[in-house]
Amino acid sequence: MSFLRTLDQAVKTNHSSLCVGLDVDLSQLPAKYLSSDDPILTFNMAVIEATADLVCAYKPNAAFYEMYGLYGISSLIRTIDYIHTRTKVPVILDAKRGDVGHSSAAYAKAAFDSFKADAVTVNPYMGHDSVKPFLDYRDKGVFVLCLTSNAGSKDFESAGGQEPLYLSVAKHVKEWNHYGNCGLVVGATKPEELKEITKITGDLPVLIPGVGAQGGSLEAAVRDGGKRPIINASRSIIYAADPKAEAKKLRDEINKWRK
């Protein structure tokens, strides 16, 4: 089944546009997890068990696993495998890859064949030939960075003559969507720009970080995030005293604005 069909089915089944980011920092884990053979996996399993019926996607950020070397990479692979075994929810690997063609082909093979992610985030800075190896995996999702939620996005993404870079990216991604597997990453901290972008991209899925800790407006993100908004929350859920209650609260609030 294609990523888009898997995503749409999860949205429908769980009545949810919530994506939970599995960004695990060992220094933040409760002590009860640290004595296990694999603290990262054990913690992730607990979060997944608590939220599996409340989300449309999970999004592990590769950096939070790679910083622990081989152990972290092994935990990432095992986490993705557990999600696939336990749920019918897709996994978006937040890796922000992008390089010359042959290097991107290797990155795509790693994301989809080795890690077995259902989708990946990519950087479009080097143009179509750097993104094409990912797009060629027709059943996989490819979320292209368009306008991110960090303060430094103004340096390049919002710069440019009459047309800022983020609008050019949106238009190119719309053109690249030959296989129906493109999506965009747009931060919730940029609500007016999000509205501009989704007018261009129509029903492409939009992964929207920046709600919660970064101060983005949930109402604006849901209202202007197109037909397939994917609202990401990470720390506010996974480190909550009750991740299930926190996920349900946010899922229900998203649905309130969608109605």
N, C-alpha and C positions, 0 to 999 in steps of 0.2 A: 504494500500500500504506500502511496506517495506521502511525503511529509504533510502536504496541505490537507489531504483527506484525513490523515491521522490527527492533525491539529483540529480540524473542523469537528471530527467525531468527539474528541476530548472536550471541546467547548460545549457541544450539545449534551453529552452524557453527564458532565459535571456542572453544567450551567455556570461555566466559569471562563473568564478571560485573564485569570491570574496565573502568572508564571513565578515560581519560587526559585530564586538564585541560591545555589548550593556553594557558597563562597566560604569555605571552612578554614578557620585559623585555629590551630591547636591551642594557642594561648588563650582563646576565648571559650574553649570547651569546658563544661562542668567536669569536675574531678572524676565522676563515676564512669566517664567514657575513656579516660586516659589509661586505665588499667587493662583495657581490652587488647587483643592482639593487633587490631587495626582500628584505632580510635576514630579516624576519619570515616571509614565505612560504617562503623557502628553508629556514629552520630547521624550520618546521612540516612541510614536505614530507619532510625527513629523518626526523623523529620518526614521521610517519605511515607512511612506507615501512618503518621498523623495527618497527612495532607493529600494523600493519593486521590481522594474523591472530591477535592476542592480546587484542583488546578487544571490548567490546559497544557502546561509544559513545565519542565524543570530546566534550569540553566546553570550548570556548573561552569565557573570561570577557570579556565586552564591554569592561570597564574597561581591560584591558591593551591594547586596540586603540584605544579612543576617546582615550586619553591622548596618542596621537600624531596626533590630528586626522584630516584627510582621508586621509593616508597609511595610518594604522592601520586605518581603516574599510575602505579598499580592500583591505588585506592580509587582513582578516577575511573579506570577501566571497570573495576568491580562495582562501583557505584552505578555506572551506566547500565551494566549488565543486570544489576538488581532492579533498576527502574523498569527495564524491558521485561523482566521476569514477573515482577510484582504488579505492574500496571499496564495500561494501554495509552499512557501519556508520553508524548514525544520528548526527546532530549535535545536541547539547543546547546552545543558546545561553544561557549564564549571564548574564542581564541584570537579573534581579530587578525587572521592571517592575510597574507598578500605579498607576492614577490614576482619575479620574472617567471615566465611560463613554466619551465621545467621544475622550478622550486615550488611554485604553487601546486603543481601536479603532485609533488611529494607531500605537501601539507594536506591536500585534499584526501590523498590515500590514507594518511595518518588519521585524519578526523573521521572519515567514513568507514574505512576498512579495519583499522587497528582499534580506534576508540569506539567505533560503531555508533557514533552520534547520528541523530536524525536530521540535524541541521547544524550550521556553523556560522559564526560571524566573520566577515571578511572586510578588509580595508581596500577601497577602490582607488587609492592614490596613484597607483601605477597603471591604471586603465584596464580596458576590457580583457586584454590577453592575460592579465594577472588574476582575473576573476573567472575566466572561462573554464579552467580545469575543475573548479568547484561546480559550476553550472552544468557541466557535462554529466555529473551524477544526477540524472533527471528526477529521480525519486527522492532526492535529498533537498532540504531547504537551505537557501543561501541568503543570509541577512547582511546587507551591505551597510556599512557605517555611512550615515547621511549627515545628521546633525546631532552631536553628542551633548550630554548634559554637563560636562565639565566647563569650568570658566575659560580654559584655553581654547575652546572651540572657535572663539572669535578670531584667533590668529589666522586661520585658513578657511574653516568651513563657512564662516559668515562673510568672508572677504571676497573681493572680486569687483569688477566694474559695475555695470548695470544689473548683472545677474550674479548673485553670490554663488559660491561653489556648491552649497548644499542643494540649490535648485537644479544646477547642472547635473549633480549626482542623481537626484530623483528622476530627471528626464532620461538619463542614460539607463538607469535600472529598469525603468518602464520598457525601454527598447530591448533590453537584454532578456526580458522575461519570455523567451521563446518556448520554454518547457514548463512554464507555470510554476517555477520553483524559487522565484525571487521574493525577497522581503527587504525591509529597511530597518535601520536602528535610528530612532529619533528620541531625544531626551524630553522628558516631561517638563523640564525647566524652560522649554522654548515653545509655549502654546500657540502663539501667532504663527510661527514658522511651521509648526506641525500642521496647522490648518492649510497653509499654502501647499505643503508637500503632499498631503493626502488628496487634495484637489487634482493633483497631477497623476498620482499613482493608483487612484481608484480602490480596487478591492485587494491590492497587495497587502499581506500581513505586515504590521508595523510593531516591532519590539520596542517597548517604551520603558526605559529605566528612568530613575530620577524622582519617582514618587516616594514620599516618606522622608528618609534621612537627608536627601538633597533638596527637599522643599518644593518639588513640582506639584502642580495642581492635579489631583485625581480627576476632578470633574472635567477639566479641560482635556486631559489626556484621553478620557473615555469618549467625550463628546466629539473631539476633533481627530481621533486616532484612526479614522477610516472604518471600513466594514469588518476588519479583523485586527482590532487592537490587542496587543499582548502586554499586559501591565506587569512589569517585573518588580518584585520586592525580595530582598535578600535578608539582610541583618535583622530587620524589624520582625521577621517571622522566625527564622531559624534559631535565633538566640532569645526568643520570647520564652517566658516561663511556661506558656502553654501554646506551642506552635499551631496546634489544630484550631484553637479558639481565635488566634490572631489571623490565621489564614481565612477562616470562615468569615470573620468580621470584614476583612478587606474584600473578599470575594463578593459578599453581599452588598457592600458599599459600591463596588464596581457595577454590579447588576442594577442597583438603584439608579445610577446615572445612565446606564444603557437603556433603561426603560423610558 
